[in-house]
Amino acid sequence: MHRAFRKYPMLRDGDKIAVAVSGGHDSLSLLNLLHVRQPIVPERYDITAIHILGGPDGPEGCIVHKPLLGWLENSGIKYIIQPMMIAEGEKLPMDCPRCTWNRRSTLFRISNRLGCNRIAFGHHFDDIVDTALLNLFYQGRMATMYPYASYFRGLFALIRPLMYITKAEIEDYAISRGFPDPPPLCPNSLISQRKVVTEIFSVFKKEQANRIRNNVFRAVIECMDIKEELKEKREKSNGSQS
């Protein structure tokens, strides 16, 4: 996690971080790690956990996962539980892209209301690899979730501090910290394209699969870093010309 903070401008002194908490071990690990490192790093920052209620059928009928609520109450970390905000007339049930869009829109609105300038997601090493393969297979481009991205002319920055941490390491950490069981999975997660990409690695032996994942991760991050460098050079060039 420190390595990610060193490489990318994810964190500055005085930042207010909204941590997207689904209740899964990924997001709870992120929240916990940000919390325990606060006293031992030079940067002063504030964190608030935001849990969005809702799924394909919208916010109606959704209740807070009791084990998650109990953990948040005992954590000493500020938190907000917010039903998903959807437009009037939103067609239900929503497909995955639309559901994701509404959840993220709600997260942005609440973060803005709280005055947060950083939004942290618990996406990890395996998520970055799977997204890279999804984009390659279905869109023909080499891209993935970028570790750091600025939105709305710098109003927010999305950060992914767990980028170097594998799913297996997170599960080990969750067990060691006694995190609660996650909420039930969305039914659509069992038939998603991401699920198919994840299962591709099951045909390889563990050692081969790990080596392939490392190669994909390194290639896609290097590719995106080069794109960012070229973008910065163009922006500087355009600025000097103007």
VEXMARTI-619610 format. One record per residue (C-alpha): residue number from 1; x, y, z. Coordinates in steps of 0.25 Angstrom, whole numbers, plus 2048, in hexadecimal, padded with zeros to 3 digits. Layout:
N
@n: NUM, xx: X, yy: Y, zz: Z
...
***
This chain:
242
@n: 1, xx: 800, yy: 800, zz: 800
@n: 2, xx: 80B, yy: 80A, zz: 803
@n: 3, xx: 811, yy: 806, zz: 7F6
@n: 4, xx: 805, yy: 80A, zz: 7EF
@n: 5, xx: 805, yy: 818, zz: 7F6
@n: 6, xx: 813, yy: 81A, zz: 7F3
@n: 7, xx: 811, yy: 817, zz: 7E4
@n: 8, xx: 804, yy: 81F, zz: 7E2
@n: 9, xx: 7FF, yy: 82C, zz: 7E7
@n: 10, xx: 7F4, yy: 825, zz: 7EF
@n: 11, xx: 7F6, yy: 82C, zz: 7FC
@n: 12, xx: 7F9, yy: 83A, zz: 801
@n: 13, xx: 7FA, yy: 841, zz: 80E
@n: 14, xx: 7EC, yy: 846, zz: 812
@n: 15, xx: 7E4, yy: 83C, zz: 809
@n: 16, xx: 7D6, yy: 838, zz: 80C
@n: 17, xx: 7D4, yy: 82A, zz: 807
@n: 18, xx: 7C6, yy: 823, zz: 805
@n: 19, xx: 7C8, yy: 814, zz: 805
@n: 20, xx: 7BE, yy: 80C, zz: 7FD
@n: 21, xx: 7BA, yy: 801, zz: 806
@n: 22, xx: 7B2, yy: 7F5, zz: 800
@n: 23, xx: 7B4, yy: 7ED, zz: 80C
@n: 24, xx: 7BD, yy: 7E3, zz: 805
@n: 25, xx: 7CB, yy: 7E0, zz: 80A
@n: 26, xx: 7D2, yy: 7E8, zz: 800
@n: 27, xx: 7CB, yy: 7F5, zz: 804
@n: 28, xx: 7CC, yy: 7F2, zz: 813
@n: 29, xx: 7DB, yy: 7EF, zz: 811
@n: 30, xx: 7DD, yy: 7FD, zz: 80A
@n: 31, xx: 7D5, yy: 804, zz: 815
@n: 32, xx: 7DC, yy: 7FD, zz: 820
@n: 33, xx: 7EA, yy: 7FF, zz: 81A
@n: 34, xx: 7E7, yy: 80E, zz: 818
@n: 35, xx: 7E3, yy: 80F, zz: 826
@n: 36, xx: 7EF, yy: 808, zz: 82D
@n: 37, xx: 7F9, yy: 80F, zz: 825
@n: 38, xx: 7F4, yy: 81D, zz: 829
@n: 39, xx: 7FC, yy: 81E, zz: 835
@n: 40, xx: 809, yy: 81A, zz: 82F
@n: 41, xx: 80A, yy: 822, zz: 822
@n: 42, xx: 80E, yy: 831, zz: 820
@n: 43, xx: 801, yy: 834, zz: 818
@n: 44, xx: 7F5, yy: 838, zz: 820
@n: 45, xx: 7E8, yy: 833, zz: 81A
@n: 46, xx: 7DA, yy: 831, zz: 81D
@n: 47, xx: 7D2, yy: 824, zz: 819
@n: 48, xx: 7C3, yy: 822, zz: 819
@n: 49, xx: 7BD, yy: 814, zz: 814
@n: 50, xx: 7B1, yy: 815, zz: 80B
@n: 51, xx: 7A8, yy: 809, zz: 809
@n: 52, xx: 79E, yy: 80A, zz: 7FD
@n: 53, xx: 791, yy: 801, zz: 7FF
@n: 54, xx: 78B, yy: 7FC, zz: 7F2
@n: 55, xx: 78C, yy: 7F3, zz: 7E6
@n: 56, xx: 786, yy: 7F0, zz: 7D9
@n: 57, xx: 778, yy: 7F2, zz: 7DF
@n: 58, xx: 77C, yy: 800, zz: 7E4
@n: 59, xx: 77C, yy: 804, zz: 7F3
@n: 60, xx: 76F, yy: 7FF, zz: 7F7
@n: 61, xx: 76F, yy: 7F3, zz: 801
@n: 62, xx: 77E, yy: 7F3, zz: 803
@n: 63, xx: 782, yy: 7F2, zz: 812
@n: 64, xx: 78F, yy: 7F4, zz: 818
@n: 65, xx: 798, yy: 7E7, zz: 81A
@n: 66, xx: 797, yy: 7E6, zz: 829
@n: 67, xx: 7A6, yy: 7E0, zz: 82B
@n: 68, xx: 7AB, yy: 7EC, zz: 822
@n: 69, xx: 7A3, yy: 7F6, zz: 82B
@n: 70, xx: 7A8, yy: 7F0, zz: 838
@n: 71, xx: 7B7, yy: 7F0, zz: 833
@n: 72, xx: 7B5, yy: 7FF, zz: 82E
@n: 73, xx: 7AF, yy: 803, zz: 83B
@n: 74, xx: 7BB, yy: 7FD, zz: 843
@n: 75, xx: 7C6, yy: 802, zz: 839
@n: 76, xx: 7C7, yy: 810, zz: 83E
@n: 77, xx: 7C6, yy: 815, zz: 830
@n: 78, xx: 7BC, yy: 81F, zz: 82B
@n: 79, xx: 7B2, yy: 818, zz: 821
@n: 80, xx: 7A6, yy: 81B, zz: 819
@n: 81, xx: 79B, yy: 812, zz: 814
@n: 82, xx: 794, yy: 817, zz: 808
@n: 83, xx: 789, yy: 811, zz: 7FF
@n: 84, xx: 78D, yy: 812, zz: 7F0
@n: 85, xx: 787, yy: 81E, zz: 7EA
@n: 86, xx: 780, yy: 81B, zz: 7DC
@n: 87, xx: 779, yy: 824, zz: 7D3
@n: 88, xx: 76A, yy: 824, zz: 7D3
@n: 89, xx: 765, yy: 81B, zz: 7C8
@n: 90, xx: 772, yy: 812, zz: 7C8
@n: 91, xx: 76F, yy: 805, zz: 7C2
@n: 92, xx: 770, yy: 7F9, zz: 7CB
@n: 93, xx: 777, yy: 7F0, zz: 7CD
@n: 94, xx: 783, yy: 7F7, zz: 7C8
@n: 95, xx: 78E, yy: 7F0, zz: 7C0
@n: 96, xx: 79C, yy: 7EF, zz: 7C6
@n: 97, xx: 7A2, yy: 7FC, zz: 7BF
@n: 98, xx: 796, yy: 804, zz: 7C3
@n: 99, xx: 796, yy: 7FF, zz: 7D2
@n: 100, xx: 7A5, yy: 802, zz: 7D3
@n: 101, xx: 7A2, yy: 810, zz: 7CD
@n: 102, xx: 797, yy: 813, zz: 7D7
@n: 103, xx: 79F, yy: 80E, zz: 7E3
@n: 104, xx: 7AC, yy: 816, zz: 7DF
@n: 105, xx: 7A3, yy: 823, zz: 7DC
@n: 106, xx: 79D, yy: 821, zz: 7EB
@n: 107, xx: 7AB, yy: 820, zz: 7F0
@n: 108, xx: 7B0, yy: 82C, zz: 7E9
@n: 109, xx: 7A4, yy: 834, zz: 7EE
@n: 110, xx: 7A6, yy: 830, zz: 7FD
@n: 111, xx: 7B6, yy: 832, zz: 7FC
@n: 112, xx: 7B3, yy: 840, zz: 7F6
@n: 113, xx: 7A9, yy: 843, zz: 801
@n: 114, xx: 7B4, yy: 83F, zz: 80C
@n: 115, xx: 7BF, yy: 847, zz: 805
@n: 116, xx: 7C7, yy: 83B, zz: 801
@n: 117, xx: 7D2, yy: 83D, zz: 7F6
@n: 118, xx: 7D6, yy: 82E, zz: 7F6
@n: 119, xx: 7CD, yy: 822, zz: 7F3
@n: 120, xx: 7D4, yy: 815, zz: 7F6
@n: 121, xx: 7D0, yy: 808, zz: 7F0
@n: 122, xx: 7D4, yy: 7FA, zz: 7F5
@n: 123, xx: 7D8, yy: 7F5, zz: 7E7
@n: 124, xx: 7E5, yy: 7EC, zz: 7E8
@n: 125, xx: 7EF, yy: 7E6, zz: 7E0
@n: 126, xx: 7E6, yy: 7DB, zz: 7DA
@n: 127, xx: 7DB, yy: 7E5, zz: 7D7
@n: 128, xx: 7E5, yy: 7ED, zz: 7CF
@n: 129, xx: 7E9, yy: 7E0, zz: 7C7
@n: 130, xx: 7DB, yy: 7DC, zz: 7C4
@n: 131, xx: 7D7, yy: 7E9, zz: 7BF
@n: 132, xx: 7E3, yy: 7EA, zz: 7B6
@n: 133, xx: 7DF, yy: 7DC, zz: 7B0
@n: 134, xx: 7D0, yy: 7E1, zz: 7AF
@n: 135, xx: 7D4, yy: 7ED, zz: 7A7
@n: 136, xx: 7DE, yy: 7E5, zz: 79E
@n: 137, xx: 7D4, yy: 7DA, zz: 79B
@n: 138, xx: 7C7, yy: 7E2, zz: 79A
@n: 139, xx: 7CC, yy: 7F0, zz: 795
@n: 140, xx: 7D9, yy: 7ED, zz: 78F
@n: 141, xx: 7E1, yy: 7F7, zz: 797
@n: 142, xx: 7EC, yy: 7F6, zz: 7A2
@n: 143, xx: 7E6, yy: 7FE, zz: 7AE
@n: 144, xx: 7E2, yy: 7FB, zz: 7BC
@n: 145, xx: 7DD, yy: 802, zz: 7C9
@n: 146, xx: 7E8, yy: 80D, zz: 7CA
@n: 147, xx: 7ED, yy: 80E, zz: 7D9
@n: 148, xx: 7EB, yy: 81D, zz: 7D9
@n: 149, xx: 7E1, yy: 825, zz: 7D1
@n: 150, xx: 7DC, yy: 834, zz: 7D2
@n: 151, xx: 7CE, yy: 837, zz: 7CF
@n: 152, xx: 7C5, yy: 843, zz: 7CD
@n: 153, xx: 7D1, yy: 84D, zz: 7CB
@n: 154, xx: 7D8, yy: 848, zz: 7D8
@n: 155, xx: 7CC, yy: 848, zz: 7E1
@n: 156, xx: 7CE, yy: 839, zz: 7E4
@n: 157, xx: 7DA, yy: 830, zz: 7E2
@n: 158, xx: 7D7, yy: 821, zz: 7E2
@n: 159, xx: 7E2, yy: 819, zz: 7E9
@n: 160, xx: 7E4, yy: 80A, zz: 7EA
@n: 161, xx: 7EF, yy: 808, zz: 7F5
@n: 162, xx: 7EE, yy: 7F8, zz: 7F4
@n: 163, xx: 7F3, yy: 7F7, zz: 7E6
@n: 164, xx: 7FF, yy: 7EF, zz: 7EA
@n: 165, xx: 7F7, yy: 7E6, zz: 7F4
@n: 166, xx: 7F1, yy: 7D9, zz: 7EF
@n: 167, xx: 7E4, yy: 7D3, zz: 7F2
@n: 168, xx: 7EA, yy: 7C8, zz: 7FA
@n: 169, xx: 7F2, yy: 7D1, zz: 802
@n: 170, xx: 7E6, yy: 7D9, zz: 805
@n: 171, xx: 7DE, yy: 7CD, zz: 809
@n: 172, xx: 7E9, yy: 7C9, zz: 813
@n: 173, xx: 7E9, yy: 7D7, zz: 819
@n: 174, xx: 7DA, yy: 7D7, zz: 81A
@n: 175, xx: 7DB, yy: 7CA, zz: 822
@n: 176, xx: 7E6, yy: 7CF, zz: 82B
@n: 177, xx: 7DE, yy: 7DB, zz: 82E
@n: 178, xx: 7D1, yy: 7D4, zz: 831
@n: 179, xx: 7C9, yy: 7DB, zz: 826
@n: 180, xx: 7BA, yy: 7D8, zz: 825
@n: 181, xx: 7B5, yy: 7CF, zz: 81A
@n: 182, xx: 7B2, yy: 7D7, zz: 80D
@n: 183, xx: 7A3, yy: 7DB, zz: 809
@n: 184, xx: 79D, yy: 7D1, zz: 7FF
@n: 185, xx: 7A2, yy: 7D2, zz: 7F1
@n: 186, xx: 79A, yy: 7D9, zz: 7E6
@n: 187, xx: 794, yy: 7CE, zz: 7DE
@n: 188, xx: 799, yy: 7D4, zz: 7D1
@n: 189, xx: 7A8, yy: 7D2, zz: 7D6
@n: 190, xx: 7A6, yy: 7C3, zz: 7D4
@n: 191, xx: 7A4, yy: 7C5, zz: 7C5
@n: 192, xx: 7AC, yy: 7D1, zz: 7C2
@n: 193, xx: 7B7, yy: 7D3, zz: 7B8
@n: 194, xx: 7C1, yy: 7D5, zz: 7C3
@n: 195, xx: 7BD, yy: 7C8, zz: 7C9
@n: 196, xx: 7C1, yy: 7C1, zz: 7BC
@n: 197, xx: 7CE, yy: 7C8, zz: 7BB
@n: 198, xx: 7D2, yy: 7C4, zz: 7C9
@n: 199, xx: 7CF, yy: 7B5, zz: 7C6
@n: 200, xx: 7D8, yy: 7B6, zz: 7BA
@n: 201, xx: 7E4, yy: 7B4, zz: 7C4
@n: 202, xx: 7DE, yy: 7A7, zz: 7CA
@n: 203, xx: 7E4, yy: 7A0, zz: 7BE
@n: 204, xx: 7F2, yy: 7A3, zz: 7C2
@n: 205, xx: 7FA, yy: 79E, zz: 7CE
@n: 206, xx: 7FB, yy: 7A7, zz: 7D9
@n: 207, xx: 809, yy: 7AB, zz: 7D6
@n: 208, xx: 806, yy: 7AD, zz: 7C8
@n: 209, xx: 7FA, yy: 7B6, zz: 7CB
@n: 210, xx: 802, yy: 7BF, zz: 7D4
@n: 211, xx: 80D, yy: 7C1, zz: 7CA
@n: 212, xx: 802, yy: 7C4, zz: 7BF
@n: 213, xx: 7FB, yy: 7CE, zz: 7C8
@n: 214, xx: 808, yy: 7D5, zz: 7CC
@n: 215, xx: 80C, yy: 7D6, zz: 7BD
@n: 216, xx: 7FE, yy: 7DC, zz: 7BA
@n: 217, xx: 7FE, yy: 7E6, zz: 7C6
@n: 218, xx: 80C, yy: 7EB, zz: 7C2
@n: 219, xx: 809, yy: 7ED, zz: 7B3
@n: 220, xx: 7FC, yy: 7F4, zz: 7B5
@n: 221, xx: 801, yy: 7FD, zz: 7C0
@n: 222, xx: 80E, yy: 801, zz: 7B8
@n: 223, xx: 805, yy: 804, zz: 7AC
@n: 224, xx: 7FC, yy: 80D, zz: 7B4
@n: 225, xx: 807, yy: 814, zz: 7BA
@n: 226, xx: 80D, yy: 817, zz: 7AD
@n: 227, xx: 800, yy: 81C, zz: 7A8
@n: 228, xx: 7FF, yy: 825, zz: 7B4
@n: 229, xx: 80D, yy: 82A, zz: 7B1
@n: 230, xx: 80A, yy: 82E, zz: 7A3
@n: 231, xx: 7FD, yy: 835, zz: 7A7
@n: 232, xx: 805, yy: 83D, zz: 7B1
@n: 233, xx: 80F, yy: 841, zz: 7A7
@n: 234, xx: 804, yy: 845, zz: 79D
@n: 235, xx: 7FD, yy: 84D, zz: 7A7
@n: 236, xx: 80A, yy: 854, zz: 7AB
@n: 237, xx: 80D, yy: 857, zz: 79C
@n: 238, xx: 7FF, yy: 85C, zz: 79A
@n: 239, xx: 801, yy: 865, zz: 7A6
@n: 240, xx: 80E, yy: 86B, zz: 7A2
@n: 241, xx: 809, yy: 86E, zz: 794
@n: 242, xx: 7FD, yy: 875, zz: 799
***
